[in-house]
Amino acid sequence: MLEFFMPMRRVPTVTHQQKQVRVVNGRPQFYEPAALKDARARLMAALHPHRPAAPLAGPLRLVAKWCFAPGQHKSGSWRTTRPDTDNLDKLLKDCMTAEGFWRDDAQVASEICEKFWAEPSGIYIRVEELEGGE
């Protein structure tokens, strides 16, 4: 099991869904706008010190708790505004794959994703190996 908290003053709210497309010579080209590139870079930098020595094998459970600075909200209360949890997790899993937490994010067979207004702000991560893989 891996478990850690990544404190972040600004938790990324830009998601994988915000990729853009442009047409060049009649062909679509997908690209990441600057804000998405920045969010990806910040996530990769925060994940890097926590990566395992070798990619985890078999089926996995990912628990991600996104803690956003509360501002005027009560610390510990649920965040019910955008971004959606599935979009937050997509970018996170892509970054975790690139950092070598697992071979393929398809290994994540179970996910728990929650978002809160909370201090300190950051992202809590737990990855568990599950029994009963192929």
C-alpha positions in Angstrom: 0.0 0.0 0.0 1.1 3.5 -0.8 -0.3 6.4 1.2 0.7 10.1 1.2 -0.5 13.7 1.2 0.7 16.3 -1.3 0.2 19.7 0.2 -0.6 22.3 -2.5 -1.4 25.9 -2.1 -3.4 25.8 -5.4 -4.9 22.4 -6.0 -5.3 22.0 -9.8 -8.9 22.6 -11.1 -8.0 22.2 -14.7 -8.8 18.8 -16.0 -7.9 16.4 -18.8 -11.3 17.3 -20.4 -9.9 20.7 -21.3 -7.7 19.5 -24.1 -8.2 21.6 -27.2 -8.4 20.6 -30.9 -7.2 22.6 -33.9 -7.3 21.6 -37.6 -4.0 21.8 -39.5 -4.0 20.8 -43.2 -7.5 19.3 -42.8 -6.4 17.0 -39.9 -7.4 17.5 -36.2 -4.5 18.0 -33.7 -5.2 17.8 -30.0 -3.1 20.0 -27.7 -3.0 21.0 -24.1 -3.6 24.7 -23.4 -1.1 26.4 -21.0 -3.3 26.0 -17.9 -3.5 22.3 -18.5 0.2 22.0 -19.1 0.8 23.8 -15.8 -1.6 21.6 -13.9 0.0 18.5 -15.3 3.5 19.8 -14.4 2.5 20.6 -10.8 0.9 17.2 -10.3 3.9 15.4 -11.8 6.3 17.4 -9.5 4.2 16.6 -6.4 3.9 12.9 -7.2 7.5 12.3 -8.2 8.9 11.9 -4.6 6.2 9.4 -3.8 6.6 7.0 -6.7 7.3 3.4 -5.9 10.7 1.8 -6.7 8.8 -0.4 -9.3 5.4 -0.1 -10.8 2.6 -1.8 -8.8 1.2 -5.0 -10.4 -2.2 -6.5 -10.6 -5.6 -4.8 -9.7 -5.4 -1.7 -7.6 -7.7 0.6 -5.6 -7.1 4.4 -5.8 -8.4 6.7 -3.1 -8.0 10.4 -3.9 -9.2 13.1 -1.6 -9.0 16.5 -3.1 -8.7 19.2 -0.4 -9.4 22.7 -1.8 -8.6 25.9 0.3 -11.9 26.7 2.0 -11.9 30.5 1.6 -15.5 31.4 2.7 -16.5 27.7 2.9 -16.5 25.7 6.1 -13.3 23.5 6.3 -14.2 19.9 6.0 -17.4 20.5 4.0 -18.1 18.8 0.7 -17.2 20.7 -2.5 -20.2 20.4 -4.8 -18.9 22.7 -7.6 -16.8 22.0 -10.6 -14.5 20.3 -11.5 -16.2 16.9 -11.5 -14.5 14.2 -9.6 -14.1 11.9 -12.6 -12.3 14.6 -14.5 -10.0 15.3 -11.6 -9.1 11.7 -11.3 -8.4 11.3 -15.1 -5.6 13.8 -15.0 -4.3 12.4 -11.7 -4.2 8.8 -13.1 -2.5 9.9 -16.3 0.2 11.6 -14.2 0.6 8.6 -11.9 1.0 6.4 -14.9 3.7 8.7 -16.3 5.5 8.7 -12.9 5.5 4.8 -12.8 3.0 4.1 -10.0 1.6 1.3 -12.3 2.1 0.1 -15.8 -1.4 1.1 -17.0 -4.2 3.0 -15.3 -6.5 0.2 -16.5 -5.1 -1.6 -13.4 -7.2 0.7 -11.2 -10.2 -1.6 -10.7 -11.7 0.4 -7.8 -11.7 4.2 -7.2 -12.8 6.4 -4.4 -12.6 10.1 -5.2 -13.8 12.8 -2.9 -13.5 16.6 -2.9 -13.7 18.9 0.1 -13.1 22.4 1.2 -10.3 21.8 3.7 -7.1 23.1 5.3 -4.4 22.2 4.6 -5.2 22.2 0.9 -3.7 19.4 -1.2 -4.4 15.9 -2.4 -4.4 12.7 -0.2 -3.6 9.6 -2.1 -3.8 5.9 -1.2 -3.1 3.0 -3.6 -3.9 -0.5 -2.5 -3.1 -3.8 -4.2 -6.3 -5.9 -4.5 -6.6 -9.6 -4.3 -8.0 -11.7 -7.1 -6.2 -10.5 -10.2 -6.1 -12.4 -13.4 
